[in-house]
Amino acid sequence: MRKKTNKLDNFFDYINLGKQERKIYKFLLLKKESTIKQIKGGLKLSEKTIRTQLKNLMTLGFINRKIVENGRLKYVYYTENISISWKNLKKKIQKIIKELSI
């Protein structure tokens, strides 16, 4: 697992992913899926920080969320496959390059 973690950290360094985003992403990799409350309990981060970082990770395409009804509606967050995440990021970069070239 250590070798995979190093590769993942190298990838995160390459795209300049922050410390808290990395912690949340790795937490979700281990847990498969979690609510904000579960992430907060596991990582001891503020809810505001978690919400901000989850939004950033979703924008990058690294995580996604689904609505779960368990007495009340709530979001459950989960990681996307890393190869899919990389393809999503690549598409976004290509789109930005294309827009800048016009």
VMD Tcl script that builds the backbone (N, CA, C; Angstrom):
set m [mol new atoms 306]
animate dup $m
set s [atomselect $m all]
$s set {name element resname resid chain x y z} {
  {N N MET 1 A 0.832 -1.205 0.000}
  {CA C MET 1 A 0.000 0.000 0.000}
  {C C MET 1 A 0.867 1.256 0.000}
  {N N ARG 2 A 2.042 1.177 0.627}
  {CA C ARG 2 A 2.934 2.343 0.718}
  {C C ARG 2 A 3.348 2.837 -0.667}
  {N N LYS 3 A 3.664 1.892 -1.578}
  {CA C LYS 3 A 4.082 2.262 -2.925}
  {C C LYS 3 A 2.950 2.966 -3.673}
  {N N LYS 4 A 1.727 2.452 -3.519}
  {CA C LYS 4 A 0.576 3.087 -4.159}
  {C C LYS 4 A 0.340 4.482 -3.577}
  {N N THR 5 A 0.520 4.610 -2.266}
  {CA C THR 5 A 0.343 5.917 -1.629}
  {C C THR 5 A 1.350 6.913 -2.165}
  {N N ASN 6 A 2.602 6.473 -2.352}
  {CA C ASN 6 A 3.621 7.368 -2.903}
  {C C ASN 6 A 3.261 7.815 -4.311}
  {N N LYS 7 A 2.774 6.895 -5.122}
  {CA C LYS 7 A 2.357 7.252 -6.486}
  {C C LYS 7 A 1.189 8.228 -6.454}
  {N N LEU 8 A 0.265 7.983 -5.555}
  {CA C LEU 8 A -0.882 8.865 -5.418}
  {C C LEU 8 A -0.431 10.250 -4.969}
  {N N ASP 9 A 0.477 10.310 -4.005}
  {CA C ASP 9 A 1.000 11.605 -3.560}
  {C C ASP 9 A 1.751 12.319 -4.674}
  {N N ASN 10 A 2.496 11.584 -5.489}
  {CA C ASN 10 A 3.189 12.195 -6.630}
  {C C ASN 10 A 2.181 12.795 -7.601}
  {N N PHE 11 A 1.110 12.069 -7.835}
  {CA C PHE 11 A 0.048 12.566 -8.705}
  {C C PHE 11 A -0.573 13.835 -8.121}
  {N N PHE 12 A -0.862 13.806 -6.805}
  {CA C PHE 12 A -1.446 14.968 -6.144}
  {C C PHE 12 A -0.497 16.158 -6.167}
  {N N ASP 13 A 0.802 15.904 -6.010}
  {CA C ASP 13 A 1.795 16.979 -6.114}
  {C C ASP 13 A 1.739 17.607 -7.506}
  {N N TYR 14 A 1.638 16.762 -8.517}
  {CA C TYR 14 A 1.620 17.215 -9.902}
  {C C TYR 14 A 0.452 18.164 -10.176}
  {N N ILE 15 A -0.696 17.873 -9.583}
  {CA C ILE 15 A -1.871 18.723 -9.826}
  {C C ILE 15 A -2.088 19.739 -8.700}
  {N N ASN 16 A -1.127 19.808 -7.777}
  {CA C ASN 16 A -1.150 20.800 -6.697}
  {C C ASN 16 A -2.372 20.646 -5.788}
  {N N LEU 17 A -2.681 19.423 -5.402}
  {CA C LEU 17 A -3.795 19.148 -4.503}
  {C C LEU 17 A -3.346 19.400 -3.068}
  {N N GLY 18 A -4.145 20.133 -2.316}
  {CA C GLY 18 A -3.794 20.531 -0.953}
  {C C GLY 18 A -3.846 19.401 0.062}
  {N N LYS 19 A -3.265 19.665 1.223}
  {CA C LYS 19 A -3.153 18.678 2.306}
  {C C LYS 19 A -4.517 18.165 2.764}
  {N N GLN 20 A -5.459 19.073 2.968}
  {CA C GLN 20 A -6.782 18.663 3.454}
  {C C GLN 20 A -7.558 17.896 2.388}
  {N N GLU 21 A -7.423 18.312 1.140}
  {CA C GLU 21 A -8.083 17.588 0.049}
  {C C GLU 21 A -7.539 16.154 -0.036}
  {N N ARG 22 A -6.230 16.023 0.122}
  {CA C ARG 22 A -5.602 14.699 0.094}
  {C C ARG 22 A -6.131 13.824 1.230}
  {N N LYS 23 A -6.224 14.404 2.427}
  {CA C LYS 23 A -6.708 13.648 3.583}
  {C C LYS 23 A -8.129 13.142 3.343}
  {N N ILE 24 A -8.968 14.019 2.827}
  {CA C ILE 24 A -10.363 13.639 2.573}
  {C C ILE 24 A -10.433 12.571 1.490}
  {N N TYR 25 A -9.675 12.757 0.420}
  {CA C TYR 25 A -9.684 11.787 -0.676}
  {C C TYR 25 A -9.227 10.412 -0.181}
  {N N LYS 26 A -8.122 10.378 0.560}
  {CA C LYS 26 A -7.601 9.109 1.071}
  {C C LYS 26 A -8.582 8.467 2.052}
  {N N PHE 27 A -9.242 9.293 2.866}
  {CA C PHE 27 A -10.262 8.791 3.789}
  {C C PHE 27 A -11.380 8.100 3.017}
  {N N LEU 28 A -11.836 8.747 1.947}
  {CA C LEU 28 A -12.912 8.172 1.139}
  {C C LEU 28 A -12.443 6.917 0.394}
  {N N LEU 29 A -11.182 6.873 0.003}
  {CA C LEU 29 A -10.655 5.658 -0.623}
  {C C LEU 29 A -10.746 4.475 0.332}
  {N N LEU 30 A -10.409 4.720 1.584}
  {CA C LEU 30 A -10.430 3.649 2.584}
  {C C LEU 30 A -11.847 3.250 2.993}
  {N N LYS 31 A -12.714 4.240 3.151}
  {CA C LYS 31 A -14.066 3.982 3.647}
  {C C LYS 31 A -15.071 3.643 2.550}
  {N N LYS 32 A -14.686 3.850 1.307}
  {CA C LYS 32 A -15.548 3.633 0.127}
  {C C LYS 32 A -16.596 4.733 -0.054}
  {N N GLU 33 A -17.338 5.058 1.004}
  {CA C GLU 33 A -18.288 6.166 0.952}
  {C C GLU 33 A -18.566 6.654 2.367}
  {N N SER 34 A -18.815 7.960 2.475}
  {CA C SER 34 A -19.034 8.562 3.797}
  {C C SER 34 A -19.850 9.834 3.679}
  {N N THR 35 A -20.536 10.154 4.775}
  {CA C THR 35 A -21.229 11.433 4.878}
  {C C THR 35 A -20.250 12.475 5.420}
  {N N ILE 36 A -20.652 13.726 5.394}
  {CA C ILE 36 A -19.817 14.787 5.959}
  {C C ILE 36 A -19.578 14.536 7.440}
  {N N LYS 37 A -20.610 14.095 8.145}
  {CA C LYS 37 A -20.485 13.816 9.573}
  {C C LYS 37 A -19.445 12.719 9.836}
  {N N GLN 38 A -19.437 11.679 9.014}
  {CA C GLN 38 A -18.466 10.601 9.174}
  {C C GLN 38 A -17.045 11.077 8.870}
  {N N ILE 39 A -16.903 11.904 7.842}
  {CA C ILE 39 A -15.590 12.457 7.504}
  {C C ILE 39 A -15.093 13.338 8.648}
  {N N LYS 40 A -15.992 14.160 9.164}
  {CA C LYS 40 A -15.653 15.050 10.277}
  {C C LYS 40 A -15.167 14.245 11.484}
  {N N GLY 41 A -15.859 13.168 11.799}
  {CA C GLY 41 A -15.470 12.333 12.927}
  {C C GLY 41 A -14.149 11.616 12.705}
  {N N GLY 42 A -13.901 11.214 11.484}
  {CA C GLY 42 A -12.688 10.473 11.169}
  {C C GLY 42 A -11.443 11.320 11.021}
  {N N LEU 43 A -11.611 12.554 10.571}
  {CA C LEU 43 A -10.449 13.399 10.280}
  {C C LEU 43 A -10.284 14.591 11.214}
  {N N LYS 44 A -11.290 14.848 12.036}
  {CA C LYS 44 A -11.221 15.983 12.976}
  {C C LYS 44 A -11.014 17.309 12.237}
  {N N LEU 45 A -11.724 17.490 11.123}
  {CA C LEU 45 A -11.721 18.753 10.381}
  {C C LEU 45 A -13.070 19.422 10.586}
  {N N SER 46 A -13.121 20.736 10.408}
  {CA C SER 46 A -14.390 21.444 10.563}
  {C C SER 46 A -15.311 21.111 9.390}
  {N N GLU 47 A -16.603 21.227 9.647}
  {CA C GLU 47 A -17.577 20.946 8.598}
  {C C GLU 47 A -17.399 21.888 7.410}
  {N N LYS 48 A -17.104 23.152 7.682}
  {CA C LYS 48 A -16.901 24.127 6.608}
  {C C LYS 48 A -15.710 23.726 5.733}
  {N N THR 49 A -14.614 23.322 6.370}
  {CA C THR 49 A -13.430 22.886 5.631}
  {C C THR 49 A -13.758 21.675 4.773}
  {N N ILE 50 A -14.467 20.726 5.353}
  {CA C ILE 50 A -14.826 19.509 4.616}
  {C C ILE 50 A -15.704 19.851 3.418}
  {N N ARG 51 A -16.701 20.686 3.626}
  {CA C ARG 51 A -17.589 21.069 2.513}
  {C C ARG 51 A -16.810 21.764 1.390}
  {N N THR 52 A -15.905 22.666 1.760}
  {CA C THR 52 A -15.099 23.383 0.763}
  {C C THR 52 A -14.224 22.420 -0.023}
  {N N GLN 53 A -13.555 21.518 0.688}
  {CA C GLN 53 A -12.646 20.585 0.029}
  {C C GLN 53 A -13.406 19.554 -0.806}
  {N N LEU 54 A -14.563 19.117 -0.337}
  {CA C LEU 54 A -15.384 18.199 -1.130}
  {C C LEU 54 A -15.820 18.856 -2.433}
  {N N LYS 55 A -16.193 20.126 -2.345}
  {CA C LYS 55 A -16.593 20.858 -3.557}
  {C C LYS 55 A -15.431 20.914 -4.544}
  {N N ASN 56 A -14.227 21.208 -4.048}
  {CA C ASN 56 A -13.043 21.252 -4.916}
  {C C ASN 56 A -12.773 19.894 -5.552}
  {N N LEU 57 A -12.844 18.837 -4.748}
  {CA C LEU 57 A -12.599 17.492 -5.260}
  {C C LEU 57 A -13.654 17.074 -6.289}
  {N N MET 58 A -14.907 17.502 -6.086}
  {CA C MET 58 A -15.951 17.197 -7.065}
  {C C MET 58 A -15.722 17.971 -8.355}
  {N N THR 59 A -15.301 19.223 -8.231}
  {CA C THR 59 A -15.013 20.039 -9.413}
  {C C THR 59 A -13.900 19.407 -10.248}
  {N N LEU 60 A -12.901 18.859 -9.572}
  {CA C LEU 60 A -11.805 18.184 -10.268}
  {C C LEU 60 A -12.216 16.831 -10.829}
  {N N GLY 61 A -13.331 16.288 -10.350}
  {CA C GLY 61 A -13.813 15.000 -10.828}
  {C C GLY 61 A -13.254 13.810 -10.065}
  {N N PHE 62 A -12.672 14.047 -8.886}
  {CA C PHE 62 A -12.088 12.964 -8.104}
  {C C PHE 62 A -13.092 12.254 -7.210}
  {N N ILE 63 A -14.125 12.944 -6.822}
  {CA C ILE 63 A -15.165 12.324 -6.007}
  {C C ILE 63 A -16.523 12.696 -6.571}
  {N N ASN 64 A -17.515 11.984 -6.104}
  {CA C ASN 64 A -18.887 12.250 -6.497}
  {C C ASN 64 A -19.761 12.062 -5.268}
  {N N ARG 65 A -21.028 12.367 -5.401}
  {CA C ARG 65 A -21.946 12.182 -4.281}
  {C C ARG 65 A -23.268 11.650 -4.790}
  {N N LYS 66 A -23.966 11.006 -3.873}
  {CA C LYS 66 A -25.314 10.524 -4.195}
  {C C LYS 66 A -26.206 10.835 -3.005}
  {N N ILE 67 A -27.473 10.955 -3.291}
  {CA C ILE 67 A -28.449 11.222 -2.240}
  {C C ILE 67 A -28.938 9.893 -1.688}
  {N N VAL 68 A -28.940 9.803 -0.373}
  {CA C VAL 68 A -29.412 8.601 0.308}
  {C C VAL 68 A -30.525 9.015 1.259}
  {N N GLU 69 A -31.599 8.255 1.231}
  {CA C GLU 69 A -32.710 8.539 2.141}
  {C C GLU 69 A -32.700 7.487 3.246}
  {N N ASN 70 A -32.435 7.947 4.454}
  {CA C ASN 70 A -32.399 7.064 5.615}
  {C C ASN 70 A -33.083 7.809 6.768}
  {N N GLY 71 A -34.381 7.978 6.641}
  {CA C GLY 71 A -35.105 8.803 7.600}
  {C C GLY 71 A -35.147 10.253 7.147}
  {N N ARG 72 A -34.051 10.703 6.564}
  {CA C ARG 72 A -33.961 12.037 5.976}
  {C C ARG 72 A -32.973 11.981 4.826}
  {N N LEU 73 A -33.035 12.962 3.948}
  {CA C LEU 73 A -32.131 12.987 2.805}
  {C C LEU 73 A -30.751 13.463 3.238}
  {N N LYS 74 A -29.709 12.808 2.713}
  {CA C LYS 74 A -28.340 13.249 2.973}
  {C C LYS 74 A -27.459 12.815 1.809}
  {N N TYR 75 A -26.329 13.499 1.682}
  {CA C TYR 75 A -25.364 13.146 0.650}
  {C C TYR 75 A -24.359 12.150 1.203}
  {N N VAL 76 A -24.005 11.191 0.370}
  {CA C VAL 76 A -22.915 10.268 0.658}
  {C C VAL 76 A -21.877 10.482 -0.433}
  {N N TYR 77 A -20.641 10.704 -0.017}
  {CA C TYR 77 A -19.546 10.996 -0.940}
  {C C TYR 77 A -18.711 9.748 -1.167}
  {N N TYR 78 A -18.208 9.591 -2.383}
  {CA C TYR 78 A -17.381 8.440 -2.730}
  {C C TYR 78 A -16.368 8.845 -3.793}
  {N N THR 79 A -15.289 8.059 -3.892}
  {CA C THR 79 A -14.239 8.379 -4.856}
  {C C THR 79 A -14.584 7.792 -6.215}
  {N N GLU 80 A -14.132 8.489 -7.224}
  {CA C GLU 80 A -14.206 7.965 -8.582}
  {C C GLU 80 A -12.945 7.129 -8.822}
  {N N ASN 81 A -12.987 6.240 -9.773}
  {CA C ASN 81 A -11.812 5.491 -10.179}
  {C C ASN 81 A -10.725 6.483 -10.586}
  {N N ILE 82 A -9.484 6.291 -10.137}
  {CA C ILE 82 A -8.416 7.255 -10.387}
  {C C ILE 82 A -8.162 7.457 -11.879}
  {N N SER 83 A -8.304 6.409 -12.691}
  {CA C SER 83 A -8.090 6.580 -14.130}
  {C C SER 83 A -9.199 7.433 -14.744}
  {N N ILE 84 A -10.416 7.285 -14.242}
  {CA C ILE 84 A -11.522 8.131 -14.707}
  {C C ILE 84 A -11.288 9.577 -14.264}
  {N N SER 85 A -10.813 9.743 -13.031}
  {CA C SER 85 A -10.513 11.088 -12.527}
  {C C SER 85 A -9.466 11.765 -13.391}
  {N N TRP 86 A -8.421 11.016 -13.750}
  {CA C TRP 86 A -7.355 11.575 -14.584}
  {C C TRP 86 A -7.902 11.975 -15.955}
  {N N LYS 87 A -8.752 11.137 -16.541}
  {CA C LYS 87 A -9.347 11.462 -17.844}
  {C C LYS 87 A -10.222 12.706 -17.742}
  {N N ASN 88 A -10.991 12.837 -16.663}
  {CA C ASN 88 A -11.826 14.024 -16.459}
  {C C ASN 88 A -10.966 15.278 -16.350}
  {N N LEU 89 A -9.887 15.177 -15.582}
  {CA C LEU 89 A -8.987 16.318 -15.419}
  {C C LEU 89 A -8.328 16.674 -16.745}
  {N N LYS 90 A -7.922 15.673 -17.475}
  {CA C LYS 90 A -7.294 15.897 -18.783}
  {C C LYS 90 A -8.258 16.630 -19.727}
  {N N LYS 91 A -9.526 16.217 -19.734}
  {CA C LYS 91 A -10.530 16.878 -20.577}
  {C C LYS 91 A -10.701 18.346 -20.179}
  {N N LYS 92 A -10.719 18.612 -18.879}
  {CA C LYS 92 A -10.869 19.988 -18.410}
  {C C LYS 92 A -9.677 20.843 -18.823}
  {N N ILE 93 A -8.477 20.287 -18.725}
  {CA C ILE 93 A -7.270 21.010 -19.126}
  {C C ILE 93 A -7.307 21.289 -20.616}
  {N N GLN 94 A -7.692 20.293 -21.408}
  {CA C GLN 94 A -7.772 20.474 -22.856}
  {C C GLN 94 A -8.801 21.538 -23.222}
  {N N LYS 95 A -9.912 21.580 -22.507}
  {CA C LYS 95 A -10.943 22.583 -22.759}
  {C C LYS 95 A -10.415 23.977 -22.463}
  {N N ILE 96 A -9.696 24.120 -21.357}
  {CA C ILE 96 A -9.116 25.432 -20.995}
  {C C ILE 96 A -8.105 25.857 -22.051}
  {N N ILE 97 A -7.247 24.942 -22.497}
  {CA C ILE 97 A -6.248 25.248 -23.517}
  {C C ILE 97 A -6.931 25.690 -24.801}
  {N N LYS 98 A -7.994 24.990 -25.171}
  {CA C LYS 98 A -8.743 25.325 -26.389}
  {C C LYS 98 A -9.362 26.731 -26.266}
  {N N GLU 99 A -9.935 27.032 -25.095}
  {CA C GLU 99 A -10.533 28.346 -24.883}
  {C C GLU 99 A -9.477 29.449 -24.926}
  {N N LEU 100 A -8.292 29.176 -24.415}
  {CA C LEU 100 A -7.216 30.169 -24.425}
  {C C LEU 100 A -6.639 30.368 -25.824}
  {N N SER 101 A -6.762 29.360 -26.665}
  {CA C SER 101 A -6.205 29.423 -28.018}
  {C C SER 101 A -7.076 30.211 -28.982}
  {N N ILE 102 A -8.310 30.441 -28.615}
  {CA C ILE 102 A -9.257 31.111 -29.529}
  {C C ILE 102 A -8.986 32.592 -29.605}
}
mol reanalyze $m
mol bondsrecalc $m
mol representation Tube
mol addrep $m
